[in-house]
């Protein structure tokens, strides 16, 4: 039998399980991160990317690309983070400043990353195990490639 969306019951069950997993895991990780560190998941995403970049800095356009945020969302979020002293903008180009990780931002990331990683391990990696984790990684890459092939890049 076919579901309302033209999916078989098995396909619909898989889709719903995926969506429930994604939302449940995301809410759990986000809630705990906020409770323990005061960081939002968006803050953490910016801090991860900056901490992994050379000298803790990235061009705003690069940060928008890796976070997949539009220019307006990135600008507003960076303003909030800058007010809290987690990042600073360094002008080098009027359109695309460098975003620089401050000492306070690095400290916040270093303090929150181990507990966040432990939660990811406990709730995701250990649950799946190596073989299913690799299968999921491959499936995710296939879906990402299919989606990226069908979506026009957003101009920045």
C-alpha atoms as one frame of an Amber mdcrd trajectory, in Angstrom:
protein
   0.000   0.000   0.000   1.157   3.542  -0.746   1.147   6.346   1.827  -0.275
   9.819   1.307   3.011  11.153  -0.045   3.361   8.451  -2.696   5.767   6.497
  -0.503   5.405   2.869   0.443   4.753   2.100   4.104   8.350   0.914   4.461
   9.692   4.091   2.822   7.450   6.290   4.939   8.477   4.454   8.118  12.179
   4.938   7.240  11.628   8.640   6.498   9.713   9.212   9.718  12.344   7.354
  11.757  15.076   9.457  10.195  13.197  12.701  10.892  12.426  11.680  14.480
  16.066  10.692  15.061  17.334  13.958  13.586  14.981  16.127  15.645  15.374
  14.172  18.892  19.158  14.054  18.716  19.381  17.705  17.696  17.092  18.861
  20.509  18.968  16.776  23.078  22.411  18.021  22.019  21.222  21.629  21.716
  19.500  21.636  25.105  22.482  20.160  26.937  24.961  22.456  25.195  22.907
  25.515  26.172  22.435  24.313  29.777  26.094  23.540  30.333  27.856  26.274
  28.381  25.336  28.967  27.489  26.167  28.398  23.823  23.524  27.824  21.190
  24.064  25.168  18.544  24.620  28.015  16.061  27.287  29.546  18.326  28.962
  26.171  18.584  28.887  25.669  14.808  30.622  29.005  14.249  33.178  28.304
  16.991  33.947  24.826  15.594  34.596  26.221  12.141  36.746  29.077  13.399
  38.714  26.833  15.758  39.500  24.456  12.885  40.620  27.225  10.533  44.184
  28.585  10.355  44.800  31.214  13.025  41.160  30.977  14.169  39.904  33.151
  11.335  37.790  32.813   8.231  36.370  35.135   5.621  32.670  35.745   6.256
  31.864  34.374   2.814  33.680  31.116   3.644  31.862  30.826   6.968  28.529
  31.361   5.208  29.390  28.582   2.768  30.395  25.985   5.380  27.422  26.759
   7.648  25.060  27.021   4.668  23.611  30.218   6.133  22.496  33.149   4.045
  24.298  36.465   4.404  21.588  38.038   6.584  21.415  35.164   9.062  25.203
  35.031   9.321  25.484  38.778   9.853  22.838  38.856  12.593  24.270  35.834
  14.381  27.823  37.159  14.215  26.612  40.468  15.674  25.171  38.616  18.677
  28.381  36.608  19.115  30.512  39.742  18.778  28.507  41.501  21.524  29.265
  38.539  23.798  32.974  38.726  22.949  33.169  35.303  21.264  34.282  36.604
  17.864  35.346  39.866  16.298  35.133  41.142  12.754  38.311  42.387  11.200
  37.868  44.535   8.131  40.029  43.606   5.221  37.351  43.873   2.552  34.214
  45.960   2.950  31.957  43.175   1.683  33.600  40.184   3.330  35.402  40.837
   6.620  37.458  38.232   8.384  35.719  36.632  11.351  38.234  36.067  14.129
  37.911  33.770  17.127  38.642  35.707  20.327  40.298  34.249  23.402  36.868
  34.159  25.075  35.437  32.318  22.061  38.276  29.809  22.079  37.849  29.294
  25.834  34.089  28.743  25.410  34.697  26.220  22.645  37.449  24.374  24.532
  35.265  24.230  27.652  32.165  22.922  25.831  33.615  20.626  23.160  34.559
  17.590  25.327  31.106  17.210  26.899  29.433  17.749  23.531  31.682  15.139
  21.902  30.942  12.689  24.718  27.195  13.148  24.147  27.595  12.623  20.394
  29.566   9.455  21.125  27.068   8.132  23.670  23.885   8.975  21.747  25.035
   8.402  18.169  28.426   6.807  17.499  28.294   4.063  20.137  24.654   3.290
  19.324  25.468   2.692  15.653  28.853   1.022  15.937  31.569   1.158  13.262
  29.844  -0.750  10.465  26.482   1.041  10.631  28.264   4.355  11.145  30.179
   3.843   7.893  26.990   2.802   6.089  25.243   5.928   7.374  28.182   8.125
   6.320  28.058   6.719   2.804  24.277   7.129   2.608  24.506  10.699   3.898
  27.124  11.589   1.280  24.904  10.138  -1.464  21.902  12.168  -0.269  24.002
  15.344   0.055  25.313  14.901  -3.496  21.780  14.336  -4.828  20.438  17.418
  -3.041  23.352  19.626  -4.080  22.852  18.569  -7.682  19.248  19.802  -7.573
  19.638  23.067  -5.673  20.954  26.269  -7.145  23.683  27.836  -4.992  22.475
  30.809  -2.980  24.291  33.991  -4.030  26.192  35.642  -1.214
